Amino acid sequence: MITFYPGPSKVYPQVAKYMQNAFEEGVLSINHRSAECMEITKSAIQLLHEKLNIPKDYSIYFVSSATEAWEIIAQSLTSQKTTHFYNGAFGEKWADYSSKIVKQTDRIPFSLTEKPSVNLALNAEVEVLCLTQNETSNGTQIKDFSPFRKAFSESIIAVDVTSSLGGIELDWANGDVWIASVQKCLGLPAGMGIMICSPKALAKAEQINDRKYYNSLLFMHENFAKFQTHYTPNVLSIYLLNKVLSDISNISVISEKIKKQAKDWYDFFNSSDKFGLNCLVQNIEIQSDTVVAVQGDEQQIKAIKERTKQAGITLGNGYGTWKNTTFRIANFPAIEPFEISKLKEILQS
């Protein structure tokens, strides 16, 4: 089975071997407070810094999911209100989660054809600015965060990079909190999230001093200072993350490859008159590098999905508004060139 589903997506092939190793080495049975587990956690964190070029003074935490991290931001980093820029389902869901916890949630939606403009909120008082870097539902992307950092220099900027962490290079200085899950560009089974915080974010957490929840950021930080988690963790996921990070190249190399593949995909569909498909996102300034959304009429999309399924290939379904008229293609590092070639052959047939 070949899968282009944009999450959970294809895992790196070596994960099968590492899962067997984990069983044989007794990793599945170790105490999560043990020295062995702390060493695995420490190594995974160090490798995230090294392979993804995360600044040394940024703290890294393992949580259950990126969705949990949405709640942590609302609980531990927000005193009055959050401001959410979004143009798709997952950005909107994040705002929905925040609204259940935070006193005020400001929503600033923008269209599928435009870049999010800081001018939309320049007159607003922004405490925590929430941005979805890569909107998985529609294949859009915010490529440059520097205008937001400049315009909201005093604010906490939180960025959801669930569909891009491990796939493209990120400019860490332009965000204070970065959140993701492992089942996409990191090529691992679902079951763990990653939260990355700048010193500025931790200072904000200390100011708010939230300690009411088991996953309060300060409580998490105290545990991770000892390379322990604030809960009984998915030890296998941490172990597999550690192993896969040891294998892969630096993110600068991976990012170059992914961006080239993305360009090839967009060029492919832009010249697809003979089979009648086109990219949902036409503005090249906001086209995602890691999730390509493809549009056609409803019957055509249905037929393509049936044809690829018969060939042993799984495409991502359309999402939300575009459920029946699009499919999505994951452009993640674990996907191999021969798989891309096979899908292109079927789409052209």
N, C-alpha and C positions, 0 to 999 in steps of 0.2 A: 504493500500500500504506500502510495506517495501522497503526502498531504501538503497542501498550500493554505490550510486553514490558519487564519491569523491569531490563533491562541485559544486553547492550547494548540501548539503547532509541533512541527517535527522536532524531535530531540536529536542531539548529536549521536551518531551511531555507537560511539565508544561508551555511551551511558550504560548499555547493556552489560558490558564487561565490568564497569565500575560498580553496578548494583550487585553483581555476583561477588565482587571483591569485598564489598561492604558486609555482605552476609558472612563470608568466610573469615573476615577479620574481626567479626563480633561487633561491628559498628552499630548494628541495628539493636543491640541489647545494652549498650553502654549507658551509664548514668549521665544525664545532661549536666550535672555539676562536677563531673569527674575531670581530672587533668587531661585525659585523652580527648574528651569532647571540647574542652577549652582550647586545646591546641588546634583542633580541626577548625574551630570558629575563628581563632586568631589568624590562622593561615589563610582562610577564605577572605577575611577582611583585608589582610595585607595584599592579597592578589587582586582584589577589586581596586584598591588604590593603584597598584602597579599597572595592571592591564587596561584599566579604563581611565587612567591619568587623573584620578580623583585627588584633589589637594590633601596633603597630609593632615591639615588641621580640620578637615571635614570628618564628622563622625558617621559611622555606618552601623545600621541596626537591621536585624532580621525580624520580620513580622509575619503574620499569617497571609497577608495579601495587600495589594495596593489599595483595595477598598478600606481595609483597616487603617491604613495610613491616612486616608481622607479624614477619618474620625479623629485620629491622633492630632492632626493639624487643627481641627475645630476645637478639640478639648484643651490642648496644651499650648497652642500658639496663637489663640484668638481670644481677645478679651471682649470685644464689642461686635465686630462684623467682618465678614469676608466679601471680597469682590471677585466675581467669576466671569472671565471671558470664555466664550465657547461657541462653537458652530456645529456641534454634533451631540450624539446621544450620551457619550461618556462624560463630556464636560458638563452636560446638563445634569446627569446623575450625581456628579460630584457636588454641584450646587444643591441638589435635593438633600444629600446627606448632611451638608453643612447646615442647611436650614432647620434641621431637627435638633441641632445642638447650639448653634450660635444665635445671639439675639437678633442680628440683622444680616441678611444675605442679599447682597446686590448682584443682580444678573445683567450682564451685558452681552447678549447674543450678537453674532455677526453672520453674514451670509457665506455660502459655500464658495463664492467667487471672489471674496475680498480678503485682504490681509487684515488681521486684527489691529486696529489703530489705537495708539495710546491716547489720541485726542478724544476718544469716546469717554474717557474717565479722568481727564486732566483736572477737571474742576471738582472731582470727588475726593473725599477724604478716604484714602485707601490704607487699611491696616494690614490685611493679608490679601495679596493678589494671587488668585489661583488660575493657572494656565494649563491647558492640555497641549503638550508639545506635539504629540502625534495622535490625531483623532482616528481611532481604529474603525469607527463606524462608517467613515466616508473617505478615508485616504487623504486627509489634509495634514499639513504640518506647519508649525511656526519655526522658521529657520534661523531667525535672528532675535535674540532676547535683549540685546543691548538697549534698544529704545525704551523698553519697560524698566530696565535697571536704572537708566538715566532719569526717566520721568518719575519713578517711584523709589528714589534712592533710600528713603527712610522706611519704606515698607518691607515686610517679609514677602518674598516672592516664592511661591510654591509651584512646582512644575511636575505634572504627571508625565512620566516618560515610559509608561508600561510597554508600549510597542516599539520602543527605540533604544532602550538601555542595552548596551552590548552590541548594537548594530551600527550606530553612527557616533561620531565624536560629539561631545556636549561641552558647551562653554560654562563650566561650573561657576565661574565668578559672577555670572548673571542670574543666579538663583540661590536661594537659601535652603530650600527643601526640595529634594528630588525623590520621587517615589516610583516604584516599578514592581513587576512580578517576574518570576524566573521562567515562565512557560512560553516565552516568545523569542526575542533575539538571543537570550542566553542559552537556549536550546536544552532546557531541562523539563522534567515533568512538572505539572502544576502542583502547588502546595506551599509556596513560600513567597513572601514579598520582601522588598529591600527599601529601606528608607535612609536617605543621606542628608545630613544636616550641617550647615555652616556654623561657625562660631557665633554669628549674628543670630541665628535661629535659636541656639542654646541660651544665649543671653535673654532673648525674648521669653523663652520657657521659664527661666529663673525669675524673670520679672512677674510673670503670671502666677508662677508657683502652684501649678495644678498638680495635686497628688491624690485625686479622688478615685482614679481608675487604675485597674491592674496594668493598663498600657499607657499610663501617663508618661510623657516623654522623659521627665526627670528620673522616674523610677527605672525606665528602660536604660537611660544613660548610666545610672549607677551600676546596673548589672553588666552592661557591655564594657565598662571600664575594667572588669575582671574577665572579659571574654566569656561571659555567661548571658543567657537570655532571661527575660522577665517572665517567661512561661516555659512549659515543657515544649521544646521546639521540635521541628521536623529535622531530626539529626541527619537523616538520610539526605535531605535536600542540601543541607550545609556541606556534607561530605561530597556529594556529587558536584556542587558548585565549585568546591575547592579543586576537585580533579579536573573538571572541564576548563577552569581558568588557567590551570597549569599547562593545558594543551594549546590554547588558542593564542593567536598573535596579539600584539598590542592593538588597541582600538583604532589607532591611526591607519593601520594596514587594513583592518576589517572594514572601516568606514569607507575607504577608497573603493574597495571591492563592491560594497553594497550600493554605493551611489552610482557606480558604473552600471551595475545590473539594473538599477531603477531606471536610468536613462535608456537602457536597451529596451526595457518593458514599455516605457512611454513611447519610444520611437516605433516599436512594434505595433502598438495600437493606433498610433497616429497615421500609420500607413496601412490600416486594416480595412480599406474600403471594400475589398472583395469579400470580406466576411462580416461586415456591417456592425462592428463593435467600436466603441470609442471610450476614452477615459472619462469617468464621471467628473473629475477635477481637471479643468482646462487651463487654469492659471498656473503656469510653471513655478511661480514664486511660492505657491503653497502646496504643491504636489508632494505627497509623502515619499520618502525614500524606502520605507519599510513595508507599507501596505498600499497596494495598487487597487483602486476601485474601478471596475469596468462596467460600462452601461450598454444596454441594448433593450429591445422590446421584450415584454414578459415571456412570450412563447419561445423566443430565441434563447433567452437566458436559461429557461427551464430545459430546453433541448441540449444546450451545452453542458449543463450540470449532469444531465443523464448520460451524455456521451462520455464525459470524463470519468464519471463513476464506473461505467462499464470497463473503462481502460485501467481501473485501479487508482485513479487520481481523485483526491478530495479537494474541492474549491471551497473558499469561504462563502457562506451565504451573504446576501445583501442584508443590511441592517436598518431597522426603523423605517423611515420614509422610503428608502431605496430597497426594501426587502425583496420585492419581486422583479425589479428591473436592473439589478446589479449583481455581480459576484465580486469577491475580493481575493486578491492573491498576496500571500505573505512573501515578502522578499527578505527572509531572515538568513543569518549566516549558516545555519545547519543545512539549508537546502542546497543540493548539489547541482552543478551545471547540467549533468545528463537529465535530471528531473525537469529542469527548466526547458531544455530542448524538447523533451517528450511532450510537455504541455503545449508548447508552441506548435508542434506538429499536429496535435489533435485540434487545436483551435483553428488551424488553417485548413483542416480536412473537410 
